[in-house]
Amino acid sequence: MLTMKKTLVVMAAGIGSRYKGFKQIDSVGPDGEFIIDYSVYDAIRAGFNKVIFIIRRDIELEFKATIDKRIAGNIEIVYSFQELNDLPKQIEINPERTKPWGTVQAILTCSKLIDSPFAVINADDFYGKDSYRKLSQFLDTALLDKSIYCMVGFKISSTLSEYGGVTRGICKSGENNMLESIVETSGISYKEGQIYFEDLAGNKEELIGDTLVSMNMWGFTPTIFGLLEEEFQIFLQSYAKDLKQELVIPAAVNSLITKGKILIKVLSTSSDWFGITYRNDRDEVKTRIRRLIQAGEYPNNLWKGCYGTGIA
């Protein structure tokens, strides 16, 4: 079976308020690699041949001087920019708002750059090579005229931070591993060996360790853009004047599932997720990457000798 052209979309425009810095371009590998380096490396090995980085204008020069320089010659690179005012012309926003509108707006910036199946990931999440392989295999069979997409799922117990609460898309899947619902949930953390989150009333609710969550690793086709545009328009009707509300992918996906407009296949993976939410998470990420290098999963210098030659 011939593989299709596949694009990796990397969402790297986040402000990183809890991290207090640009964690997208913070080194974690032995030769100064970012998590993004390992993501692109794994994606190339899995058959992706184009990467789109969604970034902000204020980090463009530094981004291109580092990650772009390292991966050039191995994969086609395109940039898309998420801007606060990149909205439908008829929308008037609060002039005091300073932050963009969330991950749905981010993806929509790529709508004119993609004409084939594509994956979406966070820049600061390490998903592992098997996750990209499973995602690539699904996209190779994706039908461009159908609204059938996929999501790589992870157990919540392996996605938490020791240093504070996190936000995760809590999932419920049904027959044939089809996603039935996904709820973006904040304030998830360990307490006395148990996993809890606070509901809207401030009550603590317990979660079991194998609860399925989304870490924003999605597989789509271009048919998703029109559907997300509709959801974004609906969102803006209510929140255009708000200073902080965002429309995130899990919320839009859940709405589209509820309306019967899309199907999402949940893919399992043998890879472990890890990532950076708080600054103290960085040391753990560096340790885990070092272990993977020692196990032979990655070379010590990720890109040495790869320029223009591809990756085995």
BAFI-3210 file (N, C-alpha, C; in Angstrom, 3 decimals, decimal comma, padded with zeros to 6 digits):
// residues 312
n [1|2|3|4|5|6|7|8|9|10|11|12|13|14|15|16|17|18|19|20|21|22|23|24|25|26|27|28|29|30|31|32|33|34|35|36|37|38|39|40|41|42|43|44|45|46|47|48|49|50|51|52|53|54|55|56|57|58|59|60|61|62|63|64|65|66|67|68|69|70|71|72|73|74|75|76|77|78|79|80|81|82|83|84|85|86|87|88|89|90|91|92|93|94|95|96|97|98|99|100|101|102|103|104|105|106|107|108|109|110|111|112|113|114|115|116|117|118|119|120|121|122|123|124|125|126|127|128|129|130|131|132|133|134|135|136|137|138|139|140|141|142|143|144|145|146|147|148|149|150|151|152|153|154|155|156|157|158|159|160|161|162|163|164|165|166|167|168|169|170|171|172|173|174|175|176|177|178|179|180|181|182|183|184|185|186|187|188|189|190|191|192|193|194|195|196|197|198|199|200|201|202|203|204|205|206|207|208|209|210|211|212|213|214|215|216|217|218|219|220|221|222|223|224|225|226|227|228|229|230|231|232|233|234|235|236|237|238|239|240|241|242|243|244|245|246|247|248|249|250|251|252|253|254|255|256|257|258|259|260|261|262|263|264|265|266|267|268|269|270|271|272|273|274|275|276|277|278|279|280|281|282|283|284|285|286|287|288|289|290|291|292|293|294|295|296|297|298|299|300|301|302|303|304|305|306|307|308|309|310|311|312]
n.u [000,838|000,601|001,925|000,368|000,739|001,617|001,108|002,611|001,362|002,458|001,690|002,862|002,518|001,817|001,735|002,816|002,312|002,351|004,804|006,447|008,005|009,451|008,758|008,632|010,962|013,053|015,914|016,256|017,561|020,755|022,357|021,330|018,743|015,223|011,982|010,397|012,180|012,484|009,872|009,479|011,475|010,536|008,150|009,043|010,283|007,990|006,763|005,828|006,001|006,033|006,102|004,299|004,779|003,072|003,352|004,177|004,748|006,689|008,554|009,667|012,241|014,115|013,161|013,499|016,244|017,104|015,484|014,560|016,953|018,218|016,608|016,291|016,349|015,663|012,905|010,028|009,415|007,070|005,625|003,110|001,152|-000,266|-002,474|-003,877|-005,885|-006,723|-009,421|-012,881|-014,089|-016,341|-016,377|-016,136|-013,849|-012,928|-010,975|-009,033|-008,147|-005,434|-004,446|-004,337|-006,960|-007,078|-006,606|-008,194|-008,447|-005,734|-005,286|-006,912|-005,443|-003,927|-005,445|-005,321|-002,985|-002,874|-003,687|-004,069|-004,127|-003,488|-001,610|-001,970|-000,203|000,980|003,636|005,186|004,967|005,977|005,486|006,289|007,653|005,976|003,429|003,368|003,701|001,321|-000,534|000,225|-000,304|-003,097|-003,786|-002,914|-004,958|-007,076|-010,077|-010,543|-012,937|-014,544|-015,737|-014,161|-012,014|-009,072|-007,657|-004,910|-004,832|-004,072|-003,213|-004,378|-002,853|-000,225|000,254|000,486|001,742|004,269|004,352|002,145|-001,320|-002,907|-004,334|-006,508|-008,016|-010,630|-011,716|-014,307|-014,806|-016,410|-018,026|-015,936|-013,814|-014,509|-014,679|-016,787|-017,239|-015,547|-014,106|-012,758|-010,793|-009,718|-007,218|-006,325|-004,746|-002,378|-003,155|-002,331|-001,742|-003,880|-005,849|-007,275|-009,776|-011,187|-014,612|-016,971|-018,234|-016,360|-015,965|-014,115|-013,365|-012,732|-010,480|-009,779|-006,680|-006,345|-007,969|-008,906|-007,268|-007,012|-004,133|-003,863|-003,109|-003,864|-005,488|-006,411|-008,345|-008,542|-011,274|-012,005|-011,632|-013,733|-015,728|-014,596|-014,400|-017,073|-017,690|-015,997|-017,054|-019,532|-018,631|-017,424|-019,622|-020,576|-018,356|-016,733|-016,169|-014,864|-012,062|-010,407|-011,443|-011,096|-011,311|-010,835|-009,407|-010,424|-012,965|-014,319|-014,295|-015,822|-018,294|-018,875|-019,008|-021,234|-023,204|-023,303|-021,691|-019,095|-016,788|-014,585|-011,826|-010,263|-006,939|-004,675|-001,463|001,887|003,778|005,124|003,856|005,325|005,974|006,226|004,923|005,281|008,181|009,884|009,365|011,071|013,591|012,899|012,003|014,392|015,846|014,346|014,538|017,289|017,431|016,044|017,791|019,990|018,862|018,853|016,880|017,046|019,573|022,531|023,254|020,833|020,344|022,698|024,467|022,156|021,247|019,590|019,532|017,576|015,989|016,728]
n.v [-001,202|002,161|004,962|007,988|011,512|013,242|015,546|017,084|019,000|021,341|022,764|025,565|028,050|028,768|030,638|029,867|030,304|029,085|027,880|030,013|031,056|030,444|027,492|025,923|026,176|025,316|023,671|020,129|017,877|016,107|017,427|019,948|019,690|020,310|019,309|019,365|018,674|015,886|015,095|015,779|014,193|011,581|011,681|011,876|009,382|007,869|008,395|010,933|013,850|016,597|019,510|021,794|024,584|026,225|029,319|032,281|035,652|036,914|035,021|034,076|034,529|033,393|030,787|029,909|030,054|027,950|025,302|025,150|025,375|023,019|020,878|021,303|020,134|017,563|017,421|019,008|022,359|024,578|027,657|028,942|031,547|032,428|034,871|037,379|039,004|037,630|036,990|036,499|039,188|040,586|040,416|041,979|042,610|042,685|045,459|045,279|042,716|040,430|037,876|035,134|032,994|030,286|026,691|025,842|028,097|028,221|025,903|026,548|028,491|027,099|026,265|026,851|025,756|023,049|020,062|017,407|014,371|015,025|015,427|016,638|018,129|019,024|021,327|020,996|018,440|015,074|012,316|009,800|007,184|005,059|006,130|007,997|006,254|004,720|006,737|007,604|005,300|005,207|007,585|006,970|005,461|007,130|008,689|011,283|012,543|012,102|012,502|011,214|010,742|010,624|010,020|009,846|008,119|008,402|007,063|008,622|008,554|008,589|011,103|013,266|015,998|016,426|018,846|020,499|021,273|020,063|020,385|018,329|016,492|014,653|011,494|009,416|006,346|004,124|001,417|-000,347|001,300|003,957|007,425|008,781|010,982|013,962|015,863|018,845|019,284|020,910|021,501|018,969|016,665|014,872|013,642|012,469|009,992|009,547|010,477|013,544|015,986|019,292|020,120|022,446|023,512|023,444|021,070|018,117|015,494|012,090|010,398|007,457|005,713|004,634|006,109|007,431|009,927|012,842|014,117|016,054|014,912|014,411|013,089|014,232|015,061|017,403|018,008|018,725|021,425|023,190|022,418|023,075|025,802|026,568|025,934|027,722|030,177|030,057|030,015|032,586|034,230|034,248|034,876|036,925|039,371|038,693|038,436|036,243|033,685|030,699|028,677|025,364|022,421|019,869|020,705|021,636|019,304|017,600|018,892|018,572|015,779|015,313|016,524|014,773|015,010|014,162|011,377|009,866|007,889|006,155|005,665|003,303|003,197|002,007|003,656|005,884|008,886|012,067|015,357|018,995|021,091|022,681|024,533|022,908|020,409|020,019|018,846|016,161|015,441|015,657|013,611|011,341|011,348|010,938|008,317|006,986|007,393|005,957|003,457|003,032|004,106|006,638|008,575|010,003|012,553|014,059|014,919|014,693|013,991|013,570|015,464|016,210|013,579|011,989|009,858|006,876]
n.w [000,000|-000,926|000,782|001,892|001,265|004,135|006,756|009,576|012,116|014,328|017,292|018,539|019,657|022,191|025,282|027,713|030,528|033,088|033,039|032,778|030,634|027,317|026,690|024,473|023,061|024,668|025,719|026,032|025,299|024,854|022,988|022,888|021,938|021,481|022,786|020,537|018,481|018,819|018,363|015,633|014,506|015,154|013,715|011,053|010,815|010,895|008,514|007,822|005,802|005,770|007,774|009,712|011,582|014,033|015,229|017,208|016,155|017,677|018,466|016,204|014,909|016,713|016,798|014,147|013,982|015,440|015,746|013,054|011,600|012,362|011,413|008,746|005,424|005,981|006,061|004,659|005,566|006,932|007,978|010,143|011,511|014,561|015,375|017,450|016,293|014,067|012,808|011,747|009,717|010,615|013,327|016,434|018,973|022,489|023,189|025,134|025,285|025,143|024,568|022,202|020,743|021,383|020,719|018,575|016,918|016,310|014,695|012,534|011,248|009,486|007,384|004,637|003,914|003,833|002,171|002,458|004,503|007,997|011,056|014,420|017,043|020,370|021,055|023,324|024,284|024,641|022,736|021,781|019,662|018,792|018,944|016,852|014,733|014,839|014,382|011,828|010,313|010,506|009,150|006,599|005,616|005,658|004,527|002,326|001,899|004,028|007,394|009,427|011,943|014,097|017,386|019,561|022,538|026,061|029,308|032,218|034,547|033,760|032,875|034,540|036,606|039,071|040,236|040,325|039,443|036,412|033,103|031,346|028,638|029,398|028,501|027,079|025,724|023,395|021,758|019,488|020,036|019,598|020,097|022,518|024,140|025,240|027,716|028,608|031,350|034,232|036,833|037,692|039,785|041,896|045,144|048,167|047,007|045,321|042,422|041,670|040,729|040,723|040,638|039,110|041,282|043,202|044,488|045,232|043,020|042,396|040,169|038,318|037,699|035,095|033,508|030,404|028,545|026,454|024,913|023,072|020,585|017,500|014,547|011,443|008,468|005,685|005,731|008,261|008,664|007,810|009,592|012,083|011,732|011,783|014,471|015,758|014,992|016,301|018,946|019,124|018,957|021,520|023,113|022,152|023,342|025,601|027,869|028,357|027,636|025,686|022,719|022,633|021,112|022,166|023,205|020,920|019,364|021,011|020,872|018,133|017,949|019,583|018,042|015,999|013,770|013,312|013,555|015,853|016,086|018,682|019,265|020,566|022,211|022,603|023,537|026,021|027,371|028,066|029,383|029,517|031,843|034,125|035,234|036,760|035,724|033,653|034,286|034,766|032,234|030,765|031,973|031,262|028,490|028,247|029,188|027,143|025,035|025,959|025,828|023,158|021,559|020,427|018,712|020,230|019,343|017,761|015,079|013,670|010,777|009,331|007,556|004,661|003,905|004,911|007,398|008,989]
ca.u [000,000|001,353|001,606|-000,084|001,420|001,101|001,665|002,599|001,117|002,980|001,166|003,954|002,251|001,390|002,485|003,537|002,196|002,770|006,234|007,112|009,038|009,140|009,145|008,707|012,331|013,934|016,623|016,110|018,419|022,184|022,962|020,500|017,463|013,946|011,016|009,947|013,121|012,156|008,568|009,684|012,271|009,631|007,179|009,730|010,423|006,669|006,298|005,381|006,950|005,896|005,771|003,865|004,916|002,221|004,098|003,909|005,750|007,763|009,564|009,994|013,668|014,794|012,682|014,139|017,686|017,394|014,832|014,545|018,311|018,589|015,856|016,269|016,906|015,046|011,459|009,550|009,044|006,190|005,230|001,811|001,213|-001,516|-002,566|-005,090|-006,900|-007,011|-010,815|-013,804|-014,088|-017,492|-016,254|-015,488|-013,376|-012,569|-009,649|-008,095|-007,691|-004,059|-004,078|-005,096|-008,259|-007,034|-006,039|-009,004|-007,957|-004,399|-005,398|-007,533|-004,443|-003,291|-006,464|-004,926|-001,660|-002,991|-004,643|-003,941|-004,264|-002,489|-001,635|-001,818|000,397|001,528|005,087|005,875|004,614|006,726|004,474|006,921|007,651|004,836|002,258|003,420|003,496|-000,103|-001,207|000,547|-001,032|-004,495|-003,915|-002,709|-006,231|-008,132|-010,816|-010,548|-014,290|-015,298|-015,401|-013,736|-010,692|-008,552|-006,973|-004,113|-005,214|-003,083|-003,762|-004,174|-001,832|001,108|000,283|000,387|002,968|004,485|004,547|000,918|-002,437|-002,829|-005,596|-006,537|-009,299|-011,054|-012,428|-015,102|-014,899|-017,422|-017,828|-014,901|-012,902|-014,919|-014,800|-018,165|-017,227|-014,284|-014,382|-011,557|-010,900|-008,535|-006,953|-006,136|-003,483|-002,286|-003,243|-002,274|-001,722|-005,082|-005,955|-008,496|-009,968|-012,269|-015,691|-017,280|-018,684|-015,239|-015,917|-013,103|-013,833|-011,603|-010,335|-008,949|-005,432|-006,381|-008,890|-008,345|-007,244|-006,399|-002,984|-003,823|-002,479|-005,024|-005,335|-007,533|-008,238|-008,964|-012,703|-012,214|-011,510|-015,053|-016,449|-014,014|-014,765|-018,430|-017,631|-015,326|-018,037|-020,496|-017,910|-017,212|-020,900|-020,745|-017,171|-015,876|-015,795|-014,227|-010,625|-009,612|-012,001|-010,515|-011,939|-009,796|-009,786|-011,350|-014,322|-014,915|-014,515|-016,955|-019,505|-019,133|-019,455|-022,600|-024,076|-023,284|-021,032|-017,811|-016,435|-013,186|-011,284|-009,240|-005,819|-003,826|-000,048|002,792|004,695|004,790|003,854|005,808|005,993|006,574|003,916|005,960|009,618|010,537|009,165|012,136|014,627|012,373|012,003|015,783|016,219|013,659|015,145|018,595|017,197|015,683|019,025|020,771|018,187|018,999|015,709|017,450|021,013|022,927|023,089|019,656|020,322|024,022|024,535|020,848|020,884|019,355|019,642|016,466|016,271|016,431]
ca.v [000,000|003,403|005,922|009,273|012,686|013,523|016,747|017,210|020,369|021,492|023,981|026,102|029,472|028,992|031,629|029,166|031,127|028,321|027,604|031,312|031,122|029,801|026,096|025,278|026,232|025,107|022,429|018,981|016,805|016,280|018,345|021,138|019,430|020,585|018,225|019,432|017,908|014,460|014,912|015,790|013,002|010,433|011,827|011,523|007,919|007,268|008,640|012,306|014,503|018,054|019,984|023,181|025,105|027,362|030,076|033,708|036,456|037,356|033,990|033,561|034,537|032,415|029,475|029,549|029,942|026,727|024,090|025,165|025,108|021,629|019,863|021,633|019,084|016,279|017,486|020,329|023,184|025,714|028,368|029,606|032,450|032,653|036,269|037,729|039,635|036,808|036,619|036,984|040,647|041,180|040,213|043,020|042,029|043,609|046,000|044,978|041,328|040,319|036,507|034,510|032,402|028,865|025,764|025,772|029,195|027,854|024,972|027,220|029,263|026,198|025,722|027,043|025,166|021,590|019,442|015,962|014,043|015,678|015,218|017,834|017,840|020,128|021,440|020,680|017,081|013,974|011,277|008,512|006,783|004,207|006,994|008,537|005,135|004,410|007,874|007,572|004,191|005,605|008,608|006,338|004,888|008,127|009,097|012,739|013,089|011,637|013,136|010,171|011,176|009,797|010,622|008,916|008,259|008,052|006,908|009,854|008,381|008,840|012,433|014,302|016,645|016,437|020,219|021,275|020,759|020,097|020,309|017,196|016,166|013,347|010,858|008,214|005,671|003,075|000,283|-000,201|002,379|005,257|008,421|009,194|012,331|014,448|017,049|019,524|019,346|021,542|021,255|017,546|016,487|013,823|013,990|011,259|008,818|009,470|011,528|014,312|017,296|020,050|020,483|023,868|023,924|023,352|019,751|017,230|014,226|011,186|009,762|006,258|005,906|004,275|006,990|007,831|011,369|013,368|015,014|016,846|014,225|014,167|012,846|014,824|015,372|018,794|018,224|019,245|022,886|023,819|022,111|023,889|027,201|026,742|025,948|028,957|031,253|029,941|030,432|034,027|034,901|034,353|035,254|037,874|040,476|038,146|038,658|035,036|032,433|030,134|027,466|024,352|021,315|018,914|021,247|021,642|017,902|017,085|019,476|017,960|014,402|015,414|016,880|013,688|015,460|013,509|010,184|009,874|006,600|006,284|004,769|002,997|003,239|001,426|004,709|006,678|010,339|012,960|016,714|020,109|022,067|023,584|024,581|021,767|019,204|019,935|017,894|014,813|015,208|015,426|012,274|010,299|011,333|010,301|006,873|006,490|007,369|004,823|002,234|002,933|004,638|007,847|008,837|011,023|013,793|013,612|015,250|014,580|013,083|013,342|016,541|015,911|012,155|011,258|009,198|005,440]
ca.w [000,000|-000,992|001,824|001,399|001,783|005,472|007,375|011,024|012,566|015,684|017,921|019,353|019,882|023,570|026,047|028,782|031,735|034,267|032,897|032,862|029,609|026,045|026,858|023,165|022,567|025,811|025,408|026,933|024,800|025,137|022,034|022,838|021,276|022,137|022,593|019,139|017,657|018,921|017,710|014,180|014,203|015,178|012,626|009,808|010,814|010,694|007,153|007,566|004,907|005,842|009,106|009,846|012,927|014,364|016,226|017,308|015,474|018,562|018,639|014,871|014,613|017,556|016,384|012,883|014,187|016,191|015,249|011,588|011,141|012,626|010,662|007,316|004,582|006,310|005,890|004,236|006,716|006,650|009,193|010,221|012,654|015,267|015,775|018,190|015,446|012,897|013,044|010,730|009,704|011,293|014,770|017,226|020,228|023,564|022,877|026,206|025,201|024,660|024,211|021,111|021,059|021,670|019,746|017,351|016,072|015,839|013,569|011,392|010,508|008,516|006,474|003,236|003,744|003,929|001,257|002,634|005,927|008,844|012,493|015,244|018,340|021,157|020,939|024,577|024,693|024,038|022,552|021,537|018,251|018,445|018,768|015,491|013,809|014,814|013,756|010,408|009,705|010,373|008,116|005,296|005,176|005,847|003,341|002,326|001,805|005,176|008,672|010,349|012,361|015,174|018,519|020,345|023,934|027,082|030,647|032,972|035,581|033,202|032,251|035,564|037,057|040,522|040,705|040,320|038,674|034,951|032,376|030,423|028,035|029,899|027,404|027,225|024,433|023,371|020,864|018,467|020,456|019,071|021,156|022,772|024,695|025,767|028,527|029,061|032,809|034,809|038,249|037,983|040,489|042,910|046,550|048,993|046,147|044,479|041,410|041,871|040,116|041,336|039,726|039,089|042,619|044,122|045,116|044,683|042,484|042,164|038,870|038,369|036,978|033,683|032,781|029,119|028,317|025,241|025,062|021,833|019,459|016,653|013,127|010,718|007,053|005,494|005,972|009,611|008,738|007,740|010,831|013,153|011,462|012,292|015,930|016,173|014,813|017,402|020,147|019,114|019,209|022,973|023,883|021,450|024,232|026,791|027,910|028,574|027,121|024,477|022,183|022,482|020,236|022,792|023,316|019,583|018,984|021,774|020,297|016,821|018,203|020,109|016,919|015,020|012,546|013,122|014,320|016,263|016,504|019,703|019,019|021,715|021,887|023,592|023,967|027,200|027,216|029,112|028,865|030,383|032,234|035,054|034,999|037,401|034,911|032,647|034,692|034,557|030,789|030,371|032,468|030,485|027,163|028,390|029,290|025,813|024,257|026,459|025,373|021,712|020,848|019,703|018,771|021,193|018,586|017,015|013,654|013,065|009,637|008,712|006,659|003,263|003,630|005,506|008,665|008,911]
c.u [000,873|000,935|001,243|000,833|000,777|001,853|001,563|002,421|001,517|002,499|002,191|003,765|001,840|002,303|003,276|003,510|002,656|004,268|007,073|008,292|008,597|009,581|009,236|010,143|013,312|014,594|016,420|016,992|019,886|022,897|022,095|019,146|016,286|013,076|010,546|010,875|012,756|010,812|008,724|010,469|011,388|008,626|007,805|009,887|009,099|006,083|005,732|006,443|006,820|005,544|005,391|004,004|003,996|002,897|003,585|005,040|006,941|008,819|010,058|011,493|014,413|014,414|013,419|015,646|018,068|016,748|014,847|015,917|018,687|017,883|015,796|016,974|016,321|013,550|011,088|009,024|008,197|005,829|003,845|001,810|-000,171|-001,515|-003,896|-006,210|-007,193|-008,395|-011,669|-013,989|-015,220|-017,409|-015,516|-015,115|-013,108|-011,161|-008,601|-007,588|-006,294|-003,700|-004,914|-006,240|-008,240|-006,605|-006,893|-008,586|-006,588|-004,476|-005,963|-006,548|-003,782|-004,231|-006,090|-003,571|-001,696|-004,041|-004,592|-004,083|-003,151|-002,703|-001,449|-001,237|000,729|003,042|005,819|005,522|005,448|005,777|005,058|006,704|006,450|003,571|002,217|003,190|002,020|-000,894|-000,995|-000,223|-002,507|-004,659|-003,691|-004,005|-007,388|-008,764|-011,010|-011,941|-015,158|-014,817|-015,127|-012,276|-010,198|-007,874|-006,156|-004,419|-004,127|-003,789|-003,404|-003,046|-000,430|001,240|000,264|001,759|003,068|004,378|003,299|-000,149|-002,240|-004,243|-005,513|-007,946|-009,710|-012,024|-013,265|-015,228|-015,871|-017,039|-016,818|-013,954|-013,231|-015,160|-016,258|-018,240|-015,828|-014,553|-013,065|-011,703|-009,609|-008,365|-006,807|-004,774|-003,554|-002,499|-003,334|-002,426|-002,928|-005,095|-007,300|-008,555|-011,115|-013,329|-015,991|-017,726|-017,562|-015,130|-014,857|-013,731|-012,635|-011,658|-009,474|-007,774|-005,466|-007,458|-008,208|-008,390|-006,639|-005,242|-002,764|-002,948|-003,594|-004,621|-006,586|-007,294|-008,747|-010,453|-012,977|-012,261|-012,861|-015,849|-015,913|-014,329|-016,162|-018,435|-016,993|-016,263|-019,057|-019,861|-017,789|-018,503|-021,123|-019,567|-016,271|-015,398|-015,054|-012,713|-009,811|-010,143|-011,335|-011,357|-010,834|-010,325|-010,719|-012,781|-015,024|-015,218|-015,721|-018,272|-019,865|-019,560|-020,912|-023,603|-024,116|-022,584|-019,702|-017,741|-014,948|-012,796|-010,178|-008,162|-005,035|-002,375|000,762|003,790|004,187|004,825|004,638|005,946|006,285|005,367|004,549|007,472|010,343|010,342|010,332|013,200|014,175|012,360|013,416|016,240|015,596|014,193|016,514|018,451|016,848|016,902|019,886|020,183|018,260|017,828|016,069|018,963|021,312|022,832|022,019|019,794|021,656|024,014|023,245|020,544|020,799|019,339|018,451|016,920|015,867|015,375]
c.v [001,252|004,330|007,255|010,371|013,050|014,698|016,652|018,686|020,468|022,820|024,501|027,587|029,786|029,942|030,991|029,910|030,380|028,021|028,866|031,393|030,408|028,344|025,357|025,216|026,217|023,733|021,365|017,809|017,109|017,211|019,587|020,940|019,862|019,325|018,197|018,634|016,430|014,159|014,842|014,560|011,760|010,486|011,458|010,008|007,225|007,580|010,014|013,030|016,029|018,418|021,455|023,567|026,312|028,104|031,507|034,470|036,779|036,290|033,440|033,462|033,483|030,996|029,021|029,351|028,644|025,523|024,029|024,785|023,642|020,644|020,139|020,537|017,721|016,251|018,890|021,091|024,367|026,358|028,973|030,408|032,669|034,073|036,530|038,188|038,863|036,182|037,042|038,499|041,267|041,088|041,379|042,436|043,123|044,139|045,717|043,534|041,288|038,916|035,986|033,662|030,896|028,007|025,565|026,891|028,854|026,945|025,662|028,088|028,426|025,779|025,847|026,407|023,646|021,081|017,918|015,648|014,666|015,321|016,548|017,417|019,137|020,144|020,933|019,311|016,065|012,777|009,889|007,978|005,919|005,028|007,564|007,437|004,788|005,513|007,869|006,474|004,530|006,593|008,049|005,756|005,882|008,499|010,605|013,339|012,668|012,323|012,070|010,435|010,282|010,645|009,541|009,170|007,789|007,890|008,124|009,743|008,690|010,239|013,574|014,879|016,581|017,846|021,089|020,648|020,921|020,057|019,182|017,040|014,763|012,714|009,666|007,597|004,505|001,942|000,609|000,960|003,712|006,211|008,865|010,606|012,676|015,764|017,636|019,831|019,887|021,154|019,803|017,363|015,279|014,414|012,703|009,999|008,636|010,638|012,216|015,499|017,980|020,382|021,973|024,397|023,851|022,026|018,880|015,921|013,374|010,614|008,522|006,415|005,561|005,040|007,493|009,346|011,675|014,266|015,819|016,207|013,690|013,818|013,320|014,761|016,797|019,044|018,811|020,769|023,602|023,608|022,943|025,365|027,498|026,822|027,236|030,157|031,246|030,419|031,958|034,809|035,127|035,022|036,286|039,009|039,998|038,332|037,367|033,769|032,015|028,954|026,468|023,173|020,321|019,423|021,246|020,225|017,327|017,614|018,811|016,499|014,416|015,709|015,809|014,035|014,764|012,221|010,249|008,480|006,835|005,224|004,538|002,990|002,571|002,450|005,397|008,158|010,970|014,356|017,742|021,007|023,135|023,500|023,376|020,462|018,975|018,907|016,458|014,470|014,899|014,026|011,183|010,228|010,661|008,779|006,272|006,438|006,177|003,493|002,062|003,451|005,843|007,971|009,958|012,423|013,516|013,798|015,086|013,568|012,884|014,350|016,082|014,436|011,361|010,528|007,751|005,059]
c.w [000,000|000,145|001,209|001,912|003,112|006,090|008,890|011,366|014,033|016,259|018,923|019,654|021,311|024,327|027,181|030,100|032,986|034,236|033,061|031,899|028,354|026,099|025,533|022,655|023,741|025,638|026,485|026,510|025,008|024,173|021,843|022,187|022,145|022,049|021,148|018,231|017,643|018,258|016,196|013,743|014,142|014,033|011,284|009,709|010,514|009,318|006,880|006,735|004,864|007,276|009,033|011,313|013,089|015,505|016,294|016,631|016,372|018,823|017,296|014,640|015,428|017,155|015,127|013,042|014,879|015,524|013,720|011,045|011,298|011,694|009,170|006,523|004,851|006,048|005,428|005,452|006,252|007,983|009,040|011,513|013,251|015,822|016,459|017,264|014,163|013,069|011,853|010,852|010,514|012,810|015,425|018,585|021,262|023,300|023,950|026,165|024,595|024,175|023,049|021,650|021,228|020,496|018,497|016,403|015,495|014,618|012,329|010,616|009,419|007,384|005,001|002,927|003,652|002,957|001,341|004,120|006,760|010,310|013,191|016,588|019,067|021,028|022,166|025,124|023,926|023,961|022,267|020,136|017,876|018,231|017,356|014,457|013,693|014,105|012,245|009,686|009,518|009,223|006,716|004,740|005,273|004,515|003,373|002,275|002,991|006,451|009,731|010,689|013,499|016,248|019,204|021,820|024,885|028,425|031,489|033,992|035,081|032,622|033,264|035,911|038,576|041,094|040,630|039,452|037,180|034,365|031,361|029,844|028,456|028,903|027,857|025,845|024,540|022,444|019,781|018,748|019,804|020,232|021,290|023,338|025,162|026,476|029,020|030,552|033,399|036,275|038,621|038,644|041,417|044,292|047,335|048,146|045,262|043,505|041,567|040,919|040,834|040,300|039,856|040,447|043,656|044,843|044,444|044,222|042,111|040,755|039,030|037,407|035,507|032,911|031,516|028,982|026,955|025,622|023,786|020,765|018,572|015,227|012,401|009,214|006,867|005,695|007,349|009,634|008,702|009,021|012,000|012,967|011,988|013,818|016,456|016,050|015,948|018,709|020,217|019,338|020,700|023,676|023,203|022,338|025,482|026,712|027,925|027,914|025,809|024,011|021,891|021,677|020,923|022,890|021,969|019,114|019,706|021,213|018,975|016,952|018,657|018,994|015,836|013,728|012,280|013,928|014,629|016,742|017,523|019,466|020,307|021,264|022,984|024,113|025,229|026,836|028,351|028,523|029,934|030,600|033,114|034,823|035,608|036,647|033,957|033,022|034,482|033,074|030,301|030,792|031,609|029,061|027,208|028,484|027,930|024,897|024,664|026,012|023,857|020,904|019,969|019,751|019,765|020,591|017,545|015,511|012,970|011,927|008,895|007,604|005,205|002,944|004,107|006,748|008,560|009,925]
res [m|l|t|m|k|k|t|l|v|v|m|a|a|g|i|g|s|r|y|k|g|f|k|q|i|d|s|v|g|p|d|g|e|f|i|i|d|y|s|v|y|d|a|i|r|a|g|f|n|k|v|i|f|i|i|r|r|d|i|e|l|e|f|k|a|t|i|d|k|r|i|a|g|n|i|e|i|v|y|s|f|q|e|l|n|d|l|p|k|q|i|e|i|n|p|e|r|t|k|p|w|g|t|v|q|a|i|l|t|c|s|k|l|i|d|s|p|f|a|v|i|n|a|d|d|f|y|g|k|d|s|y|r|k|l|s|q|f|l|d|t|a|l|l|d|k|s|i|y|c|m|v|g|f|k|i|s|s|t|l|s|e|y|g|g|v|t|r|g|i|c|k|s|g|e|n|n|m|l|e|s|i|v|e|t|s|g|i|s|y|k|e|g|q|i|y|f|e|d|l|a|g|n|k|e|e|l|i|g|d|t|l|v|s|m|n|m|w|g|f|t|p|t|i|f|g|l|l|e|e|e|f|q|i|f|l|q|s|y|a|k|d|l|k|q|e|l|v|i|p|a|a|v|n|s|l|i|t|k|g|k|i|l|i|k|v|l|s|t|s|s|d|w|f|g|i|t|y|r|n|d|r|d|e|v|k|t|r|i|r|r|l|i|q|a|g|e|y|p|n|n|l|w|k|g|c|y|g|t|g|i|a]
***
